[in-house]
Amino acid sequence: MIKRLKNFAEMARYSSELARIHKECFSAPPWNFAISEREALMTLKNAFELPNSIFCVDAVADVVFGAAIASPLKFHPEISSIVQRKKGDIIKEAVYCQWIFVDPKWQHDRRGSNLHETRLFHAKQEGFKYAVQRTSHKSRMYQIIKKTGFEEIGHCKVLYLRDYGDGKKVLAYDTRVISIKEL
């Protein structure tokens, strides 16, 4: 069952599982981020604490399947500058669909699509008029946003620490797609 979490205390109930799933999802291809569960938890906490953030979790009892997070685009200048160049001054009306992640055991079961749709529903309820997504062409999320009417408007380069699994971690660049949808 997908529900929107309203406060950090609600998130705390799921925090260790969310951190584990986040780490597991983003340390795998195409992402290969070198991140610990502690770092994942801090990343989620920071996203949750942004004003007007939307944090949806898919869980039944204590079994967590995944989560989707969005926050106002104005908090993400690396993305908002591209959106402003392509679409004009819509930054205050746009939500940035930050992360979506589903436990690999439960992927390919529409859980990611359902989390994404729920996140967009809540964004519209909050008064946002546009949703912006940044993702890799190689990710499952790219296929989801193409099916749900997002328009590709640009690209950006991302620098991150990549873990190739052989004990070596290197700085790497990758290109991400910026897409937008009117809600």
Number of C-alpha atoms within 10 A of each C-alpha: 12 19 14 18 15 13 11 13 10 11 19 13 11 15 20 16 19 25 21 16 22 26 23 20 20 16 19 14 13 14 18 20 20 19 16 15 18 13 14 21 20 14 13 19 16 10 19 21 14 13 10 13 22 27 28 23 25 19 15 10 6 9 10 21 23 25 26 25 22 27 24 24 26 17 16 14 12 13 20 23 16 16 22 13 11 11 13 10 13 16 24 14 14 26 30 25 24 20 19 21 24 25 20 12 8 13 14 11 10 12 20 24 19 15 25 24 16 20 26 22 13 17 25 17 11 13 12 21 17 21 24 26 24 23 21 17 13 12 12 15 20 18 13 16 22 12 10 12 13 19 15 16 15 16 16 14 12 11 10 16 15 19 20 15 11 6 6 9 15 11 9 14 12 12 14 18 16 21 21 23 17 13 15
